[in-house]
Amino acid sequence: MAEAGGGTLLTRVEKTAPAQWGRVQSQLVKGRPAAAITRFARRHGCDLIVMGCRGLTEFRSFLLGSVSRRVLMEAPCSVLVIKRRVKSLQNVLIGVDGSKDASAAVELLLRLRPSKEINATVVSVIPPLPLETDVAPDELLTVVENVRRPLETHAHEIAEQSVERLRRAGSKATACTVHGHVGRELVELARLSKADLIVVGSRGLTGSTRYLMGSVSETVVKYADCPVLVCRRS
């Protein structure tokens, strides 16, 4: 019954695929969903995995051990997590931090050939500064200002570099720098701007060498109410 149902589902999806996709192939594989998906992607050299964040195998919203999270952890390529139906792709929020994965995220977005009418907001977030110190308040303010100023300048430069790349490709783009927890700030900005898509790198200066619980990418995928494209350099 499972094989018959899976085959019927694949046939239906093939028929609804848009013509511009060209040839569409389907394949029914067996095994635990996350392991089977990532194994298939690795074996066939896939550039992108597209999946929903909740399905028949996930009974609550994005639980530890869910299929979506496991795929994000183990995928050999970029992953696009669809969290709701998107009628148009106009407002895109891109998180950058100067890392190679964040830069690759901009390139991947352009390779996906979105409409040139998109409005991209490139955000560079300055994490909170550690303020555990014994110095007097006035001296502390001076120290914080001396540290914060170059961080803000660097963050702005990083955002502007991506903005220029997007503009050269014909997209509308603006730069934005904010202070706070990186993941939370990206999610909140996406909510306020009613973003249709968030684009982030899977590993960066504020993340870890592996997709661990609590990373920026995971926070964004877990709490954003719009689709999220997590770019991993292959």
N, CA, C and O of each residue as an XYZ file, in Angstrom:
936
protein
N       0.821     -1.208      0.000
C       0.000      0.000      0.000
C       0.857      1.261      0.000
O       0.544      2.234     -0.686
N       1.943      1.238      0.776
C       2.835      2.399      0.826
C       3.482      2.648     -0.536
O       3.578      3.794     -0.976
N       3.921      1.596     -1.197
C       4.538      1.736     -2.514
C       3.534      2.260     -3.538
O       3.858      3.124     -4.352
N       2.306      1.726     -3.488
C       1.281      2.174     -4.432
C       0.948      3.643     -4.204
O       0.823      4.414     -5.156
N       0.804      4.028     -2.936
C       0.506      5.421     -2.635
C       1.631      6.356     -3.035
O       1.388      7.439     -3.568
N       2.869      5.936     -2.778
C       4.014      6.753     -3.173
C       4.113      6.920     -4.673
O       4.408      8.008     -5.166
N       3.865      5.836     -5.401
C       3.905      5.920     -6.865
C       2.835      6.849     -7.412
O       3.085      7.605     -8.350
N       1.639      6.793     -6.828
C       0.550      7.673     -7.268
C       0.887      9.137     -7.004
O       0.621     10.004     -7.837
N       1.467      9.400     -5.850
C       1.848     10.764     -5.501
C       2.894     11.304     -6.473
O       2.783     12.442     -6.931
N       3.907     10.500     -6.791
C       4.958     10.942     -7.704
C       4.403     11.227     -9.098
O       4.799     12.199     -9.742
N       3.494     10.383     -9.558
C       2.884     10.592    -10.879
C       2.112     11.904    -10.914
O       2.177     12.646    -11.895
N       1.384     12.186     -9.843
C       0.610     13.427     -9.783
C       1.528     14.637     -9.783
O       1.235     15.633    -10.444
N       2.640     14.566     -9.048
C       3.570     15.694     -8.997
C       4.233     15.923    -10.356
O       4.409     17.067    -10.775
N       4.600     14.848    -11.041
C       5.201     14.985    -12.371
C       4.276     15.741    -13.315
O       4.730     16.584    -14.089
N       2.984     15.443    -13.254
C       2.028     16.072    -14.161
C       1.824     17.546    -13.851
O       1.475     18.319    -14.744
N       2.034     17.950    -12.610
C       1.810     19.353    -12.239
C       3.078     20.199    -12.352
O       3.028     21.413    -12.151
N       4.217     19.573    -12.671
C       5.469     20.324    -12.792
C       5.375     21.298    -13.966
O       4.893     20.917    -15.033
N       5.822     22.541    -13.800
C       5.753     23.525    -14.888
C       6.629     23.132    -16.067
O       7.637     22.446    -15.903
N       6.238     23.571    -17.249
C       6.936     23.200    -18.477
C       8.374     23.690    -18.497
O       9.243     23.039    -19.079
N       8.638     24.844    -17.862
C       9.988     25.405    -17.902
C      10.996     24.568    -17.131
O      12.201     24.797    -17.240
N      10.520     23.599    -16.350
C      11.437     22.713    -15.652
C      12.105     21.727    -16.598
O      13.126     21.128    -16.258
N      11.534     21.560    -17.776
C      12.107     20.575    -18.696
C      11.717     19.167    -18.275
O      10.612     18.932    -17.788
N      12.627     18.252    -18.468
C      12.349     16.857    -18.138
C      12.322     16.653    -16.626
O      13.241     17.057    -15.914
N      11.265     16.028    -16.158
C      11.116     15.753    -14.733
C      11.099     14.244    -14.518
O      10.317     13.532    -15.148
N      11.947     13.764    -13.645
C      11.997     12.348    -13.324
C      11.604     12.137    -11.874
O      11.854     12.997    -11.029
N      10.997     11.012    -11.584
C      10.631     10.692    -10.207
C      11.201      9.331     -9.838
O      11.429      8.476    -10.694
N      11.421      9.159     -8.565
C      11.950      7.889     -8.080
C      11.441      7.628     -6.675
O      11.487      8.503     -5.811
N      10.960      6.424     -6.459
C      10.474      6.006     -5.158
C      11.574      5.239     -4.446
O      12.057      4.229     -4.956
N      11.974      5.707     -3.275
C      13.049      5.051     -2.530
C      12.512      4.594     -1.178
O      11.505      5.109     -0.693
N      13.185      3.636     -0.582
C      12.765      3.080      0.696
C      13.755      3.475      1.793
O      14.926      3.743      1.523
N      13.270      3.506      3.012
C      14.136      3.814      4.149
C      13.569      4.926      4.994
O      12.489      5.445      4.715
N      14.301      5.291      6.028
C      13.898      6.429      6.851
C      13.977      7.694      6.002
O      14.975      7.907      5.313
N      12.943      8.538      6.036
C      12.855      9.664      5.099
C      14.112     10.534      5.014
O      14.634     10.748      3.919
N      14.608     11.040      6.152
C      15.757     11.944      6.121
C      16.998     11.260      5.559
O      17.703     11.829      4.725
N      17.263     10.044      6.014
C      18.442      9.320      5.547
C      18.333      9.015      4.062
O      19.319      9.124      3.333
N      17.133      8.629      3.603
C      16.946      8.296      2.196
C      17.118      9.525      1.311
O      17.719      9.447      0.239
N      16.585     10.664      1.765
C      16.689     11.900      0.978
C      18.137     12.353      0.845
O      18.599     12.650     -0.257
N      18.847     12.407      1.956
C      20.233     12.882      1.909
C      21.136     11.900      1.178
O      22.070     12.313      0.491
N      20.872     10.624      1.314
C      21.669      9.622      0.593
C      21.467      9.761     -0.917
O      22.423      9.693     -1.689
N      20.221      9.955     -1.321
C      19.923     10.135     -2.745
C      20.602     11.395     -3.276
O      21.188     11.378     -4.358
N      20.521     12.499     -2.507
C      21.129     13.759     -2.942
C      22.635     13.629     -3.090
O      23.216     14.173     -4.029
N      23.272     12.910     -2.170
C      24.718     12.716     -2.222
C      25.109     11.831     -3.406
O      26.081     12.111     -4.108
N      24.362     10.792     -3.611
C      24.682      9.834     -4.678
C      24.524     10.457     -6.060
O      25.283     10.133     -6.974
N      23.553     11.344     -6.222
C      23.266     11.923     -7.531
C      23.822     13.338     -7.686
O      23.544     13.994     -8.690
N      24.586     13.813     -6.734
C      25.212     15.126     -6.851
C      24.223     16.269     -6.962
O      24.423     17.182     -7.763
N      23.160     16.234     -6.172
C      22.121     17.267     -6.253
C      22.663     18.618     -5.778
O      23.519     18.685     -4.895
N      22.155     19.676     -6.375
C      22.530     21.035     -5.985
C      21.575     21.615     -4.954
O      21.938     22.526     -4.211
N      20.345     21.087     -4.906
C      19.340     21.671     -4.027
C      18.293     20.622     -3.652
O      17.845     19.845     -4.495
N      17.916     20.613     -2.381
C      16.805     19.798     -1.889
C      15.674     20.746     -1.525
O      15.894     21.729     -0.817
N      14.472     20.465     -1.998
C      13.295     21.271     -1.691
C      12.321     20.402     -0.918
O      11.968     19.311     -1.365
N      11.885     20.876      0.236
C      10.993     20.064      1.062
C      10.140     20.937      1.968
O      10.462     22.099      2.217
N       9.045     20.359      2.457
C       8.217     21.043      3.437
C       8.804     20.857      4.820
O       9.671     20.007      5.018
N       8.346     21.635      5.770
C       8.891     21.529      7.128
C       8.063     20.622      8.017
O       8.537     20.180      9.064
N       6.823     20.336      7.613
C       5.983     19.442      8.397
C       5.227     18.535      7.455
O       4.781     18.974      6.395
N       5.076     17.275      7.824
C       4.362     16.325      6.992
C       3.767     15.219      7.831
O       3.568     15.381      9.035
N       3.484     14.096      7.199
C       2.870     12.981      7.901
C       3.791     12.386      8.945
O       3.334     11.731      9.882
N       5.091     12.612      8.789
C       6.047     12.039      9.739
C       6.398     13.002     10.857
O       7.217     12.683     11.718
N       5.774     14.196     10.850
C       6.072     15.190     11.872
C       4.760     15.672     12.476
O       3.980     16.352     11.808
N       4.513     15.329     13.724
C       3.229     15.589     14.330
C       3.171     16.938     15.020
O       2.081     17.453     15.270
N       4.326     17.524     15.337
C       4.342     18.842     15.932
C       5.278     19.727     15.118
O       5.984     19.263     14.223
N       5.262     20.996     15.450
C       6.029     21.963     14.672
C       7.523     21.831     14.916
O       8.030     22.211     15.971
N       8.209     21.299     13.946
C       9.667     21.264     13.891
C      10.300     20.760     15.181
O      11.015     21.502     15.853
N      10.042     19.511     15.527
C      10.607     18.921     16.737
C      12.017     18.429     16.497
O      12.400     18.135     15.364
N      12.789     18.339     17.571
C      14.109     17.749     17.489
C      13.985     16.332     16.940
O      13.189     15.540     17.444
N      14.756     16.011     15.923
C      14.680     14.693     15.326
C      13.728     14.629     14.153
O      13.587     13.568     13.546
N      13.071     15.721     13.809
C      12.142     15.743     12.693
C      12.892     15.535     11.387
O      14.109     15.701     11.311
N      12.131     15.167     10.360
C      12.727     14.910      9.048
C      13.419     16.158      8.511
O      14.543     16.077      8.016
N      12.757     17.313      8.605
C      13.331     18.547      8.066
C      14.661     18.879      8.727
O      15.635     19.204      8.048
N      14.698     18.796     10.058
C      15.919     19.150     10.774
C      17.040     18.176     10.451
O      18.190     18.583     10.287
N      16.713     16.898     10.358
C      17.738     15.909     10.057
C      18.311     16.118      8.653
O      19.515     15.976      8.442
N      17.448     16.453      7.702
C      17.932     16.731      6.347
C      18.845     17.941      6.349
O      19.887     17.928      5.694
N      18.471     18.991      7.077
C      19.304     20.181      7.160
C      20.666     19.869      7.769
O      21.673     20.456      7.372
N      20.701     18.964      8.715
C      21.956     18.604      9.357
C      22.870     17.819      8.429
O      24.084     18.024      8.430
N      22.292     16.919      7.636
C      23.099     15.948      6.904
C      23.170     16.187      5.399
O      23.926     15.501      4.711
N      22.418     17.125      4.878
C      22.385     17.336      3.430
C      23.752     17.742      2.896
O      24.444     18.544      3.522
N      24.152     17.201      1.750
C      25.421     17.579      1.141
C      25.308     18.840      0.280
O      26.293     19.284     -0.310
N      24.116     19.407      0.211
C      23.879     20.553     -0.666
C      22.935     21.536      0.029
O      22.572     21.340      1.189
N      22.549     22.568     -0.668
C      21.632     23.564     -0.123
C      20.232     22.976      0.034
O      19.864     22.026     -0.657
N      19.456     23.553      0.952
C      18.108     23.059      1.243
C      17.132     24.233      1.271
O      17.381     25.246      1.924
N      16.029     24.084      0.561
C      14.956     25.072      0.585
C      13.788     24.477      1.367
O      13.190     23.488      0.942
N      13.468     25.080      2.506
C      12.391     24.587      3.362
C      11.155     25.451      3.135
O      11.172     26.655      3.392
N      10.091     24.830      2.655
C       8.851     25.548      2.376
C       7.948     25.460      3.592
O       7.600     24.367      4.038
N       7.565     26.622      4.130
C       6.746     26.645      5.346
C       5.321     27.090      5.076
O       4.439     26.885      5.910
N       5.089     27.687      3.941
C       3.737     28.069      3.543
C       3.730     28.327      2.047
O       4.782     28.506      1.433
N       2.542     28.345      1.467
C       2.414     28.595      0.030
C       2.831     30.028     -0.285
O       2.427     30.967      0.400
N       3.639     30.183     -1.322
C       4.110     31.500     -1.741
C       3.542     31.814     -3.124
O       3.881     31.157     -4.109
N       2.682     32.816     -3.185
C       2.057     33.166     -4.453
C       3.003     33.936     -5.364
O       2.913     33.842     -6.588
N       3.907     34.696     -4.764
C       4.870     35.467     -5.550
C       6.153     35.605     -4.762
O       6.157     35.480     -3.538
N       7.237     35.861     -5.460
C       8.537     36.034     -4.814
C       9.000     37.460     -5.057
O       9.718     37.740     -6.017
N       8.579     38.355     -4.174
C       8.880     39.768     -4.347
C       9.828     40.292     -3.278
O      10.807     40.968     -3.594
N       9.549     39.991     -2.031
C      10.379     40.486     -0.934
C      11.279     39.371     -0.411
O      10.795     38.367      0.112
N      12.580     39.552     -0.554
C      13.550     38.543     -0.136
C      14.491     39.160      0.896
O      15.036     40.243      0.686
N      14.671     38.461      2.003
C      15.592     38.895      3.055
C      16.818     37.991      3.037
O      16.692     36.770      3.129
N      18.002     38.585      2.918
C      19.242     37.816      2.814
C      20.144     38.165      3.985
O      20.497     39.328      4.179
N      20.516     37.157      4.765
C      21.426     37.371      5.883
C      22.863     37.098      5.469
O      23.166     36.025      4.946
N      23.746     38.057      5.696
C      25.159     37.892      5.337
C      26.028     38.234      6.539
O      25.657     39.049      7.384
N      27.209     37.585      6.600
C      28.132     37.860      7.707
C      29.591     37.831      7.254
O      30.502     37.793      8.081
N      29.807     37.848      5.943
C      31.174     37.834      5.437
C      31.725     36.448      5.214
O      32.834     36.311      4.695
N      30.985     35.402      5.591
C      31.463     34.029      5.407
C      31.276     33.594      3.956
O      30.525     34.214      3.202
N      31.958     32.536      3.582
C      31.856     32.021      2.215
C      30.476     31.445      1.939
O      29.968     31.565      0.823
N      29.863     30.820      2.940
C      28.524     30.270      2.749
C      27.506     31.381      2.523
O      26.603     31.234      1.699
N      27.639     32.482      3.241
C      26.717     33.596      3.070
C      26.865     34.210      1.680
O      25.871     34.577      1.054
N      28.101     34.321      1.198
C      28.332     34.826     -0.150
C      27.755     33.881     -1.190
O      27.175     34.315     -2.185
N      27.919     32.584     -0.952
C      27.378     31.590     -1.878
C      25.862     31.631     -1.892
O      25.241     31.299     -2.902
N      25.253     32.037     -0.773
C      23.793     32.120     -0.713
C      23.272     33.150     -1.703
O      22.249     32.920     -2.348
N      23.955     34.277     -1.835
C      23.554     35.291     -2.800
C      23.672     34.751     -4.213
O      22.783     34.963     -5.038
N      24.767     34.053     -4.498
C      24.974     33.488     -5.832
C      23.910     32.446     -6.151
O      23.424     32.383     -7.280
N      23.542     31.624     -5.161
C      22.525     30.603     -5.395
C      21.183     31.248     -5.697
O      20.463     30.785     -6.583
N      20.836     32.297     -4.987
C      19.577     32.991     -5.242
C      19.529     33.495     -6.681
O      18.491     33.396     -7.336
N      20.626     34.028     -7.173
C      20.671     34.528     -8.538
C      20.592     33.393     -9.559
O      19.990     33.550    -10.621
N      21.199     32.252     -9.235
C      21.143     31.107    -10.154
C      19.740     30.524    -10.250
O      19.383     29.922    -11.264
N      18.945     30.699     -9.198
C      17.574     30.211     -9.243
C      16.692     31.084    -10.135
O      15.533     30.753    -10.388
N      17.245     32.196    -10.608
C      16.591     33.073    -11.569
C      15.236     33.592    -11.092
O      14.229     33.410    -11.777
N      15.203     34.226     -9.942
C      13.939     34.845     -9.532
C      13.647     36.054    -10.410
O      14.512     36.514    -11.155
N      12.446     36.553    -10.320
C      12.076     37.726    -11.110
C      12.979     38.902    -10.776
O      13.360     39.095     -9.621
N      13.323     39.698    -11.804
C      14.148     40.871    -11.564
C      13.403     41.951    -10.787
O      13.985     42.961    -10.391
N      12.114     41.726    -10.577
C      11.313     42.688     -9.829
C      11.403     42.467     -8.326
O      10.749     43.183     -7.568
N      12.179     41.515     -7.878
C      12.265     41.257     -6.449
C      12.916     42.439     -5.731
O      13.759     43.144     -6.286
N      12.501     42.630     -4.492
C      13.102     43.633     -3.624
C      13.895     42.889     -2.553
O      13.309     42.284     -1.655
N      15.193     42.930     -2.642
C      16.048     42.197     -1.709
C      16.570     43.134     -0.624
O      17.061     44.225     -0.914
N      16.462     42.703      0.604
C      17.041     43.418      1.730
C      18.184     42.573      2.274
O      17.966     41.466      2.765
N      19.395     43.095      2.186
C      20.576     42.376      2.653
C      20.896     42.852      4.066
O      21.155     44.034      4.292
N      20.873     41.918      5.011
C      21.013     42.265      6.421
C      22.300     41.691      6.990
O      22.607     40.515      6.798
N      23.046     42.529      7.689
C      24.214     42.091      8.440
C      23.953     42.429      9.903
O      23.774     43.594     10.257
N      23.934     41.410     10.743
C      23.576     41.586     12.154
C      24.834     41.623     13.023
O      25.714     40.772     12.891
N      24.908     42.597     13.893
C      26.022     42.722     14.827
C      25.612     42.075     16.150
O      24.725     42.590     16.832
N      26.233     40.967     16.522
C      25.839     40.266     17.760
C      26.095     41.130     18.986
O      26.909     42.052     18.938
N      25.398     40.836     20.095
C      25.608     41.589     21.340
C      27.049     41.468     21.816
O      27.679     40.421     21.666
N      27.561     42.545     22.390
C      28.928     42.543     22.896
C      28.958     42.016     24.331
O      28.070     42.345     25.119
N      29.946     41.216     24.685
C      30.086     40.775     26.082
C      30.501     41.957     26.948
O      31.504     42.613     26.668
N      29.739     42.228     27.991
C      29.968     43.430     28.797
C      30.314     43.111     30.257
O      30.122     43.949     31.138
N      30.813     41.926     30.503
C      31.214     41.582     31.868
C      32.557     42.252     32.170
O      33.602     41.814     31.688
N      32.514     43.300     32.960
C      33.720     44.065     33.234
C      33.580     44.804     34.559
O      32.468     45.008     35.047
N      34.703     45.204     35.139
C      34.702     45.931     36.409
C      34.925     47.430     36.228
O      35.010     48.163     37.213
N      35.022     47.894     34.980
C      35.302     49.311     34.764
C      34.069     50.148     35.085
O      32.946     49.643     35.101
N      34.299     51.444     35.341
C      33.218     52.367     35.667
C      32.306     52.554     34.460
O      32.737     52.358     33.323
N      31.033     52.936     34.698
C      30.068     53.098     33.602
C      30.555     53.998     32.466
O      30.399     53.655     31.294
N      31.147     55.152     32.808
C      31.598     56.067     31.757
C      32.705     55.433     30.924
O      32.723     55.551     29.699
N      33.616     54.768     31.596
C      34.703     54.102     30.875
C      34.152     52.960     30.019
O      34.637     52.707     28.916
N      33.140     52.280     30.541
C      32.531     51.179     29.799
C      31.903     51.685     28.506
O      32.050     51.058     27.457
N      31.210     52.807     28.577
C      30.596     53.366     27.373
C      31.646     53.692     26.313
O      31.421     53.493     25.119
N      32.783     54.190     26.763
C      33.850     54.510     25.828
C      34.400     53.252     25.166
O      34.646     53.228     23.960
N      34.590     52.209     25.971
C      35.099     50.947     25.434
C      34.116     50.355     24.431
O      34.506     49.918     23.349
N      32.828     50.345     24.804
C      31.794     49.778     23.924
C      31.745     50.537     22.601
O      31.642     49.929     21.535
N      31.817     51.859     22.671
C      31.759     52.668     21.455
C      32.967     52.409     20.564
O      32.831     52.348     19.343
N      34.135     52.258     21.155
C      35.349     52.002     20.375
C      35.306     50.641     19.688
O      35.865     50.463     18.606
N      34.643     49.695     20.323
C      34.529     48.357     19.728
C      33.392     48.315     18.722
O      33.524     47.706     17.660
N      32.279     48.954     19.043
C      31.086     48.876     18.206
C      31.264     49.575     16.871
O      30.775     49.091     15.851
N      31.955     50.705     16.862
C      32.064     51.496     15.640
C      32.706     50.709     14.487
O      32.132     50.683     13.399
N      33.866     50.068     14.675
C      34.431     49.293     13.575
C      33.580     48.084     13.187
O      33.558     47.686     12.022
N      32.873     47.494     14.171
C      31.986     46.380     13.850
C      30.847     46.844     12.944
O      30.486     46.147     11.996
N      30.285     48.007     13.228
C      29.211     48.536     12.402
C      29.701     48.859     10.998
O      29.011     48.607     10.010
N      30.895     49.417     10.927
C      31.460     49.745      9.611
C      31.689     48.487      8.788
O      31.368     48.444      7.600
N      32.241     47.470      9.421
C      32.504     46.212      8.722
C      31.201     45.542      8.285
O      31.108     45.027      7.171
N      30.195     45.551      9.165
C      28.909     44.941      8.829
C      28.262     45.638      7.645
O      27.701     44.990      6.761
N      28.343     46.962      7.633
C      27.774     47.722      6.515
C      28.500     47.400      5.209
O      27.862     47.256      4.166
N      29.800     47.290      5.257
C      30.566     46.969      4.050
C      30.196     45.591      3.509
O      30.084     45.403      2.298
N      30.007     44.628      4.413
C      29.633     43.280      3.994
C      28.278     43.293      3.288
O      28.104     42.667      2.242
N      27.318     44.017      3.875
C      25.988     44.088      3.277
C      26.027     44.790      1.925
O      25.363     44.353      0.984
N      26.790     45.862      1.816
C      26.866     46.623      0.569
C      27.485     45.797     -0.559
O      27.088     45.942     -1.715
N      28.438     44.946     -0.244
C      29.041     44.097     -1.276
C      27.999     43.203     -1.929
O      27.983     43.059     -3.151
N      27.135     42.605     -1.129
C      26.076     41.756     -1.677
C      25.030     42.577     -2.421
O      24.490     42.131     -3.434
N      24.747     43.766     -1.923
C      23.792     44.646     -2.600
C      24.276     44.983     -4.006
O      23.496     44.944     -4.958
N      25.553     45.311     -4.142
C      26.105     45.628     -5.451
C      26.003     44.439     -6.390
O      25.696     44.602     -7.571
N      26.258     43.245     -5.873
C      26.158     42.032     -6.701
C      24.733     41.834     -7.203
O      24.535     41.479     -8.364
N      23.760     42.053     -6.365
C      22.358     41.900     -6.749
C      21.930     42.970     -7.744
O      21.194     42.692     -8.690
N      22.390     44.178     -7.526
C      22.030     45.262     -8.448
C      22.613     45.040     -9.829
O      21.965     45.322    -10.837
N      23.840     44.533     -9.876
C      24.444     44.250    -11.185
C      23.650     43.190    -11.942
O      23.631     43.174    -13.173
N      22.998     42.307    -11.192
C      22.196     41.254    -11.816
C      20.797     41.742    -12.184
O      20.004     40.991    -12.753
N      20.497     42.990    -11.862
C      19.217     43.564    -12.240
C      18.163     43.570    -11.157
O      17.016     43.925    -11.429
N      18.510     43.187     -9.931
C      17.538     43.156     -8.838
C      17.624     44.438     -8.012
O      18.671     45.083     -7.950
N      16.523     44.787     -7.390
C      16.513     45.905     -6.466
C      17.008     45.408     -5.112
O      16.562     44.367     -4.630
N      17.921     46.140     -4.503
C      18.492     45.670     -3.234
C      18.899     46.848     -2.368
O      19.357     47.877     -2.865
N      18.724     46.681     -1.068
C      19.150     47.677     -0.095
C      19.878     46.975      1.043
O      19.634     45.800      1.319
N      20.777     47.706      1.703
C      21.564     47.145      2.804
C      20.974     47.591      4.134
O      20.395     48.672      4.250
N      21.137     46.725      5.139
C      20.608     47.023      6.470
C      21.512     46.380      7.512
O      21.907     45.224      7.360
N      21.842     47.115      8.568
C      22.622     46.555      9.673
C      21.834     46.762     10.964
O      21.280     47.836     11.199
N      21.792     45.723     11.796
C      21.063     45.801     13.064
C      21.888     45.135     14.154
O      22.821     44.384     13.870
N      21.539     45.416     15.398
C      22.208     44.813     16.548
C      21.285     43.779     17.181
O      20.067     43.960     17.199
N      21.856     42.704     17.696
C      21.063     41.724     18.427
C      21.462     40.301     18.107
O      22.452     40.057     17.418
N      20.682     39.369     18.614
C      20.894     37.955     18.326
C      20.601     37.717     16.853
O      19.516     38.056     16.380
N      21.539     37.148     16.127
C      21.450     37.096     14.668
C      20.182     36.392     14.202
O      19.427     36.945     13.402
N      19.940     35.183     14.692
C      18.777     34.436     14.237
C      17.471     35.145     14.535
O      16.595     35.239     13.675
N      17.344     35.641     15.749
C      16.099     36.316     16.140
C      15.873     37.586     15.335
O      14.742     37.884     14.950
N      16.942     38.336     15.076
C      16.798     39.574     14.308
C      16.342     39.291     12.878
O      15.496     40.006     12.340
N      16.897     38.255     12.269
C      16.498     37.909     10.896
C      15.031     37.498     10.843
O      14.298     37.902      9.940
N      14.610     36.698     11.808
C      13.213     36.261     11.850
C      12.278     37.452     12.040
O      11.249     37.549     11.372
N      12.632     38.352     12.945
C      11.788     39.513     13.222
C      11.732     40.463     12.026
O      10.665     40.981     11.696
N      12.862     40.690     11.381
C      12.873     41.553     10.199
C      12.040     40.954      9.070
O      11.341     41.672      8.355
N      12.119     39.642      8.916
C      11.319     38.978      7.890
C       9.829     39.146      8.173
O       9.032     39.344      7.255
N       9.460     39.065      9.448
C       8.059     39.236      9.821
C       7.584     40.662      9.558
O       6.504     40.870      9.006
N       8.389     41.637      9.953
C       8.003     43.033      9.780
C       7.920     43.436      8.310
O       7.055     44.221      7.921
N       8.819     42.896      7.505
C       8.848     43.248      6.079
C       7.963     42.338      5.236
O       7.868     42.512      4.021
N       7.313     41.365      5.878
C       6.457     40.401      5.173
C       7.232     39.716      4.045
O       6.771     39.636      2.906
N       8.418     39.229      4.396
C       9.296     38.598      3.401
C       8.670     37.316      2.857
O       8.025     36.564      3.588
N       8.871     37.083      1.571
C       8.415     35.852      0.935
C       9.461     34.750      1.052
O       9.145     33.572      0.887
N      10.708     35.129      1.336
C      11.797     34.160      1.416
C      12.947     34.736      2.231
O      13.278     35.915      2.105
N      13.554     33.897      3.067
C      14.784     34.255      3.775
C      15.901     33.396      3.215
O      15.728     32.192      3.031
N      17.044     34.004      2.944
C      18.208     33.287      2.408
C      19.365     33.446      3.383
O      19.737     34.568      3.725
N      19.939     32.327      3.835
C      21.065     32.352      4.761
C      22.059     31.268      4.387
O      21.721     30.322      3.676
N      23.289     31.409      4.870
C      24.275     30.354      4.717
C      24.118     29.347      5.842
O      23.606     29.680      6.911
N      24.556     28.118      5.606
C      24.403     27.090      6.637
C      25.474     27.194      7.703
O      25.259     26.770      8.838
N      26.619     27.748      7.359
C      27.697     27.935      8.330
C      28.321     29.300      8.085
O      28.479     29.720      6.938
N      28.671     29.985      9.150
C      29.258     31.301      8.986
C      30.050     31.708     10.206
O      30.347     30.887     11.073
N      30.386     32.967     10.266
C      31.181     33.475     11.377
C      30.438     33.375     12.698
O      31.053     33.299     13.761
N      29.100     33.375     12.626
C      28.310     33.285     13.847
C      27.758     31.894     14.062
O      27.046     31.658     15.038
N      28.070     30.972     13.175
C      27.567     29.617     13.306
C      28.673     28.672     13.728
O      29.701     29.101     14.251
N      28.464     27.396     13.501
C      29.436     26.394     13.891
C      29.922     25.652     12.663
O      29.444     25.892     11.554
N      30.870     24.752     12.860
C      31.394     23.994     11.736
C      30.445     22.901     11.301
O      30.650     22.270     10.265
N      29.405     22.674     12.087
C      28.374     21.716     11.716
C      27.027     22.258     12.160
O      26.937     23.072     13.079
N      26.001     21.800     11.501
C      24.671     22.325     11.761
C      24.174     21.841     13.119
O      23.459     20.842     13.197
N      24.542     22.529     14.173
C      24.201     22.129     15.539
C      22.968     22.861     16.032
O      22.616     23.927     15.526
N      22.322     22.280     17.017
C      21.173     22.925     17.630
C      21.591     24.278     18.196
O      22.595     24.377     18.901
N      20.822     25.318     17.887
C      21.132     26.643     18.373
C      21.860     27.504     17.363
O      22.107     28.679     17.632
N      22.214     26.956     16.206
C      22.906     27.750     15.202
C      21.962     28.779     14.599
O      20.744     28.693     14.758
N      22.544     29.758     13.903
C      21.740     30.795     13.281
C      20.780     30.203     12.258
O      19.598     30.546     12.241
N      21.285     29.318     11.409
C      20.448     28.725     10.371
C      19.261     27.998     10.975
O      18.134     28.137     10.500
N      19.511     27.225     12.020
C      18.432     26.458     12.631
C      17.394     27.369     13.264
O      16.194     27.113     13.159
N      17.848     28.429     13.918
C      16.923     29.368     14.533
C      15.993     29.973     13.487
O      14.786     30.080     13.707
N      16.560     30.366     12.352
C      15.761     30.978     11.290
C      14.755     29.977     10.733
O      13.578     30.303     10.580
N      15.209     28.758     10.429
C      14.297     27.758      9.872
C      13.207     27.397     10.872
O      12.060     27.165     10.488
N      13.556     27.350     12.132
C      12.608     26.924     13.162
C      11.516     27.953     13.410
O      10.357     27.584     13.601
N      11.863     29.247     13.412
C      10.918     30.257     13.855
C      10.360     31.151     12.745
O       9.359     31.832     12.970
N      10.956     31.172     11.580
C      10.441     32.010     10.490
C       9.102     31.460      9.999
O       8.884     30.249      9.998
N       8.217     32.352      9.584
C       6.922     31.902      9.079
C       6.867     31.890      7.558
O       5.795     31.734      6.974
N       8.015     32.054      6.917
C       8.084     32.010      5.458
C       9.136     30.997      5.038
O       9.908     30.547      5.886
N       9.201     30.617      3.765
C      10.224     29.681      3.305
C      11.640     30.195      3.583
O      11.893     31.399      3.603
N      12.554     29.242      3.796
C      13.943     29.597      4.094
C      14.859     28.773      3.187
O      14.735     27.552      3.098
N      15.774     29.466      2.519
C      16.779     28.811      1.686
C      18.085     28.807      2.449
O      18.665     29.864      2.696
N      18.555     27.628      2.824
C      19.815     27.476      3.555
C      20.876     26.993      2.578
O      20.793     25.884      2.051
N      21.863     27.829      2.346
C      22.866     27.533      1.329
C      24.074     26.855      1.955
O      24.655     27.347      2.922
N      24.432     25.730      1.391
C      25.642     25.017      1.801
C      26.501     24.840      0.559
O      26.049     24.277     -0.438
N      27.735     25.316      0.617
C      28.636     25.161     -0.516
C      28.956     23.688     -0.694
O      29.349     23.016      0.259
N      28.788     23.175     -1.928
C      29.060     21.764     -2.201
C      30.519     21.573     -2.582
O      30.945     20.449     -2.851
